[in-house]
Amino acid sequence: MLQELSIQNLALIEKLTLEFKTGFTTLTGETGAGKSILLDALGLCLGERADSGLVRYGTDRADVTADFAIQKVPHALEWLKQQELDDEDNCLLRRTVTSEGRSKAYINGLPVAIGQLKELSALLIDIHGQHEHQTLLHANQQLALLDAYAQHPDLVEKCRKNYQAWSKLTQHYQKLTAEQSDKTSKIELLEFQLKEFNKVSPQAEEFELLSEEQNALSHAQEIQQASLNAYELIDGEDGVSERLARAIDELESAVEFQPQLKNTLTQLNSLLIEAQEAAADCQHQGNSIELDPERLQQVEERLAELFGLAKKYHLSPEELVGKHQQLRQELDLLTDSSNSLEHLETEIKNAFQTFEQSAKTLSASRQKSAKILAKTVTASMHELGMPNGQFEIAITPLEKPLATGSDRVELLVTANKGQPLQPLAKVASGGELSRISLAIQVASAEVASLPTLIFDEVDVGIGGGIAEVVGQKMQTLGSHRQVLSITHLAQVAAHGNQHYHISKTTENDLTFTQVNELNTADRIEELARMLGGLKITEQTRSHAQEMLETAQSISTSPN
């Protein structure tokens, strides 16, 4: 609900803060006092077009803030969370307008686009009358109204899910169809490439092993000669082993005279053993190596195959095995039967049949509820001064189904005898539109989601008993939601749970608009003014008091 509206430097308002309560609030005042300014101020917070002419003369900027309580408005809480604008349960909508016409918008202190203000405010408030913010004029809101009245959220959700399933398959089918012309050529290319790889058939670690073998085979003679030469130098005549043996003999004859030589003798014995083992290894290597030019040719031919394939595909030889596997996977994916168009066509057909059935069930529920709602609203229109009024809900099939089903819902109305039914948006009179909207809102009061309703010009062209009915219906509506009404009729104002009076004063040649909340005595005086005009008699006051007491005695306490 709307908790507070703060206004600075807007038109005739210098500074004003209004606190609103639950239930039905009325706003009254003499013509020209500035009642429309309050709607203009609120409209700015709701994202309506900014006009530099609204900025108070002599000031640089107008500033308006609307504070909403949204603890019980889950759609608004979720929207704020999705937009990363949430601030616990706070919801402050602010708008500034400069005298040059520049405008800025804020939600919970953060700058936002005007479109975001409109999106959020559509979840919080509805203004009925000559006003662009009236959501009932929009087709999607008319459908939402009927669905809310029908109380079939399970049918709506089932239809939405079935539509999404069908739509997802259809999009996948369209994608595959678009790719079909490329698919054949892709398969042919992959098959050709895979054939080349299969022919070479690179194996894991094959290139590394062949490279080592090729290196050894191509230098076999050098390796053999070096090994045998090393053997001779170690174990041949006057070689390392022989010299070490002679050194050991020399030290053994002297060790008994110099015990410290024992460590040196031990080291020399170890060196001799290692030299003999190394000589044996060199001899073995030299004798075991065979010159095999035929094997060398085979290895080099295989390496040439691997190098050739790698060069063709701009790879290193080590990457061939991975590329081979990738080609297999890509070909398998393109030829997978689960992705075939035939298979998808069957799935799409089944999914659409499921959606179609859920849409038919939803449509039948809408048709049934539409008749009941139309009858209720028509009866309410008769009570609200439109005795020849008629309200209908036209449900026609959509050319293309949507997630909301296969129905186009349009509210049709006529207020006068002899006039055809026409869309609600084409009702010319602001007063008639407000009263029709009031009838609709009263009929759907217990199920509608918008927490705050504002009625402007709802009492234009009516009086007496009809005005009393308007007041009673707003009072009833206020027991379910917050209702604000700008009214010229005492019969309507008397039914309010809260009453604000709007007046215009002049001070130092400057004009100001003031708004004051009235107590019971002040309300009686204001109702008397509305009943009797400039001259207020005791009889008029008595009538006003009786009217207020009667209206308040039938008041239903707001939730």
Secondary structure, DSSP 8 states (H G I E B T S, - for coil): -EEEEEEEEETTEEEEEEE--SSEEEEEE-TTSSHHHHHHHHHHHTT----GGGB-TT-SEEEEEEEE--TT-HHHHHHHHHTT--BTTB-EEEEEEETTS-EEEEETTEEE-HHHHHHHHTTTEEEESS-TT-GGGSHHHHHHHHHHHHT-HHHHHHHHHHHHHHHHHHHHHHHHHHHHHHHHHHHHHHHHHHHHHHHH---TTHHHHHHHHHHHHHTHHHHHHHHHHHHHHHHSTT-HHHHHHHHHHHHHHHTTT-TTHHHHHHHHHHHHHHHHHHHHHHHHHHHH----HHHHHHHHHHHHHHHHHHHHTT--GGGHHHHHHHHHHHHHHHT-GGG-HHHHHHHHHHHHHHHHHHHHHHHHHHHHHHHHHHHHHHHHHHHTT-TT-EEEEEEEEEEEEETTEEEEEEEEEE-STT---EEGGG---HHHHHHHHHHHHHHTTTT---SEEEEESTTTT--HHHHHHHHHHHHHHHTTSEEEEE-S-HHHHTT-SEEEEEEEEEETTEEEEEEEE--HHHHHHHHHHHHHTT---HHHHHHHHHHHHHHHHT-----
